[in-house]
Amino acid sequence: MKISNSQLVKIFNGIGKVREKKLPIKLGFAINKNMDALESVARAYEVERSKILDKYCEKDESGQLKTDGSEYVITDKESYAEEINELLNIENDIQVHTVTIDEIEKCDSDRYDPLSPNELAVLEFMIGE
């Protein structure tokens, strides 16, 4: 399955809360297996993202990247955005372990924690027939 880096970021940003839930065994196993498969891609993405930040972010006197509170101070926003978008659009071929919608629906029972719409969106890449 092809997964873009932007999808990868979305998955990694949202999967933490899902992994903490009480889930059906098959779903929990699939999540863990998929996260293992995605981690090497995430490391490669982070290396390239760091290079882009280093290239376009202002640095303080000790060479650390400058922020203005919560955001990096970018010197050439247009070029930075162009390179970040190119990185986010790269597609990766990942072997995804899928689960059926029936397995997801088990989360609606009292035995497991329910999944929110946002959590379902995070898991969408691994829901098969």
N, C-alpha and C positions, 0 to 999 in steps of 0.2 A: 504494500500500500504506500502511496505517496503522501507524505506529510510535509507541509511547508514549515519553515522556521517560525513563521507567525503563529501557526497552529501549535507548534511545539511550545512556544512561550505561553500561549493560552492554557495549554495542558498543565505545564509546570506551575503556573501561577494559581491554578484552581484545584490541583489534585491533592494537596496537603490535607484539606478538610475532609475530603472523601476517604482518604486512607485511614483516618482516625475513626471512622464510623464502623459500627457492627454490620457487616455485609455477608451475603451468602458466600459460601466457600468458593464457588466457581468464579464469582465476580471479583472477590478479593485476590484470588490467584491470578486472574487475567490482568488486573491492575498492576500487581507487582511484577509480573513477567513483562508487561509492556513498558513499565517504567525502567526496568533494567535495559531493555532494548533501546530506549530513547536517551539514556544517560550519556552515551558516547557522543551522540549527535549534539546534545545540549552542551557538552564540554567544548566541542569544536565551534559551536555557535558563539559561546561565551568568549573564547579566545579571539575570534574575529571581531566581535562587538567591542571588546576591550581595545583592540588595535585601532578601530575607528574612533572610539572615544579619545584615545591617546593622541590621535592625529588632529582632531578638531576641538578638543577641550582646552580652555586656558588652564595654565598650571600656576600654582603659587610659588613662592621663593624656594621651597623645599622640593619642588617637582611634583607635588600632589595635584590631582585634578581639582579644579575650583568648582564650587557650587554656590548658588545664590539661595540657599535654604534647602529646597528639595530637588532642584534641577541642576544639571551640569551647565556651566557657562560655555557655550559653544561659539567659536569664532566665526565659522562659515556655516551658517544654518542650512543653506541650500545644498551645499555639497555633502554635509553631514546627513541630511535627510535622504538624499539620493543614494548614498552608500548604505545607510541603514535599511532603506526600503529594498535595495537589491539583496542584501543579506536576508531580510525577512521573507523574501519571495523565493529563495532557494528551496527546492523540493528534495526530500530525502526518501529513499526507498527503505521502508521499515517492515519487518515481519511482525504483523500485529496479531495478537491472540484475541479473537473476538468472543463475545458472549451473545446469547439471544436476548430478545426483548423480554421473554418469559423470565429469564434470570434477573433482569433489572426489576421487573414487576414484583419479584419476591420481596424487595425492599419495602413494599407497601404493607407487608404483614407485621404483626406485633413482635415477631422474633428478631427483626432487623431495624436499623435506623432508616428513616425515609430519605430520599434524595430530593433536593430542591431542583427547580428548573435550571439554575446555573450549573449545578453539579452534573445534571444530565447532559448539558451542553458540553461540558468538559469531557465526559465519557463517550460522546457521540462517535468519535473515531473508531471505537472498539465494539460498537453494537452492530451485529450482523444478523443475518436471517435466522 
